[in-house]
Amino acid sequence: MPVLSDQLDAAFLRGVRGFIFDCDGVLIDSFLANIAYYNSFRTRFGLPPMSPEEEQFTHTQNVFDSLKRIVPPEQYAAAMEYRKQVDYRSILPHLRREPGVRRLLSWLKAARFPLGVNTNRTDTTDMVFEAVDLLGYFDPVMTAGIAPKPKPDPAGMFAILEAWGEAWGLGAGQVVFVGDSDVDEQTAKNSGVPFWAYKNLELDADLHIPDFATLSRALQRAWPEIAGDLQGA
């Protein structure tokens, strides 16, 4: 599958009219934050820190499946209760915005591209976006707490497509889903939306994105008539 570069003809980008993003690993670097969050449960129940495999699992899965993975079955109910007590604000200092993402989103928003999010986060998404100064860019934001089923179920994607179909007249073939995990890859396949992989060459994707600076430059080449308006974004 093609890897986006400054040498690749970017004309194909003109067929894309909307962008749906995963959150963790794409918009934000939250790997260390997730480790801190889930290890707080391990500590609570007298367990050692997560293994590398568990760290990777919890980084891509929803909180319900993650807790089922990292605490014994008999402690799952107690873990769900403890979840209500965890102050996620203590985790926020571990979050980092992905390099170049705010500039990219400002470009897209100024050019009137619909922007959405489909994430397996539940009730922390707005808090996270506020912490990394990404609040207000996306509509709608589908989370595991809103969608009937979490990714890779396509329910969240279908909800975004329905909203954009009504507001913008867009269908699945006119938007892309930017993700970084096999869960995101399967979500895209399940919904019929083209998949762009971010910083993960192991995924089966229609396009591989090495970084957001490269994507921003490609957009300027694909849309020269609006590139000038985006320079100051």
N, C-alpha and C positions, 0 to 999 in steps of 0.2 A: 504494500500500500504506500502511496506517496507520502513523503515527508516534506512539509512546507519549508521552503527556503527562499532566499532572495533571488534565486535563479529560476524558481518555478513560475510558470505562467499563472497569474492570479486571476485571469478572466473568469474562471469557473466560480469565483466567489460572488459574482454578480447574480447568480441564481439563488443565493441564500438571503432570505428576508427576515429571519428571526433566529435568535441565539438562546438556547437553554443551557444552563451551566449546572454541573454538580458543585457542591460547596467545598467540602474538605478535600484537600489535595489539588484543587483547581483554583478556586477563588482565594482560598486561604491555606497556608501551611499550618495545619493543626495537629501534626503527628505527635509532637511533644505534649501538646495540651491534652490530647486523647489519652496518652500514656498516664499523665498525671491524674486525669479524671478517673479512669478505670482502676488504676492502682490504689486509689483511695478506697474503693470497694474491697480490694484484696486485703488491704491493711485492716479495714473494719472487721473482716471476718477471719483475721489471723492467718492469712495466706501470704505466700511470698509474692514478689512482683511478677507481673505477667512474663511469659516466655516471648521470644521474638515472634513466634507464630501467632500467639494471642494478640500481640501488639498490632500485627498486620490485619488480623481478623477484625478487631474492634475499630480499626481505622476506616473500614469500608462498610461495615454492617450497622444496622439500626441498634438502638440501645437495648431493646428487648432480647434480641438474639445474642448480642454481645454479653449481657449479664448471664444469660443461660450458658454461655461458653466459659466464663471465667469464675463463676461461683458454683458450688455444689448444688444439685437440684433441691435439696432440702432447705437451702438458704436463699433460694431465688425470691420467695415472697418477702423475706426480710430485706433483701437487697433492693427490691422495688420500694419498700417503705423508706429505706435509708436514702434512696434517690431523691425523695422529697426534701430531705434535710441538707443535701449538698448545696453549698453556695457556689454556683458556677462562676461567680465574679472572681473567685480566687484563681480560676483557671485562665481567665482572659489574658494575663500578662504573657502566657506561653504562646499566644496566637500571633501569627505574622501574615500580613497580606502578601499574596504572590506578586513578585516583581512585575511591574508594567500593567497590572490588571486594572487599576483605577483609571489610568490613561486610556486603555482600550475601551473600557465601559463608557467613559465620557465621550469618546469618539462615536461609539455606536449610538448612544443616547442622543447626541447632538444630530446625528444623521437619521434619527427617528426609526431605528431598528427596535422591534420589540425584544425585551430581555426578560428571561424568566429563570427560575431556579427549581431544580428537582433534587431534593436532598433527603437522606435518611436521618438527619437530625430531627428532633421532635420540637421541644419548646424553648430551645436556646438560640435559634437562628437569628432573630432580630437583635438579641443581645450581642451576638458575635459580629454581625454586620455593623452595628453601632460602634463596637470596639475597634474595628479595623477601617472605619470610615467608608463603608460600602452600603449604608442604609439608604434606601430610596431609589436604587437603580432598577429594581426588579418588580415585575408584575405579570403573572402571579408568582408567589413563592410557595411551592408545594413541599410539605414536610411529611415525615412519617406520622406526625400527629394529626395531620389534616387529611392526607390521602387514605382511602379505604384500606389499602395494603401498601407496605413499603416496597422500594425497589428490591429486586428487579421486576416486580409486578408493574405493568404499564399504566396503572390507574392514575398516577401523578402526571405522567406525560399526556395521557388522554385529556385530563382536566385542563392542562395548559393549552393543548391544541384546540379544545372546545372554546376556551376563552378567546384565543387569538383568531379562531375562525369567525367568531361573531364580531370581534372588534376590528380585525385587519383583513379578513378573508383569506387567511393562510391555512394551508394543509400540511400534512406530515412531510411531504417531499420538499417543502420550501423552507424548512427550518433545520437546524442541526443541534445535536446534543454533545456538549463538550464535557468529557469525563476522564477519569484516570484509573478506573478499576474494571475488573471483569464483571462486577455488578452493574456498572454503568454500561458496559458493552452489551450485556444481555438486556438491560432495560431498553436501550435503543432498538435492538432487534425485535423485542416484544412489541414495540410501539410503531415500528415501521419508519422511524426517524433516522436519518443518516447520523453516523457516529464519528466524532473527531476525538482522538485520543490525545490527552495532554501529558507529555513527559513520560510516556509508557509505550515503548516500541513493541512490547510483547502482545499488545492487544490487537484484535482484528478490527481495523478501523478504516473508514473511507479516507481519512486524512490524519496524519500525525503532526501535532503542534509541539515544536521544541520549546517555545517560550512565547509570551504574549507580545514582546517587542517585534518578533518576526511576523506574527499575525497582524499587528498594527501596520507594519510597513506594507504587507500584502494588501491590506484593505485600501491603503492609499494608492497603490498601483491599480487595484481593481476599480476604484471609484475616484478617478482623478478630478472629476467635477466637484466633488465635495471635500477632497483631501485638504484643500486650502482652509476650509472652515474648521478642520479638525486639528490643525497644527497647534492651536493654543489651548486645546482641551486639557 
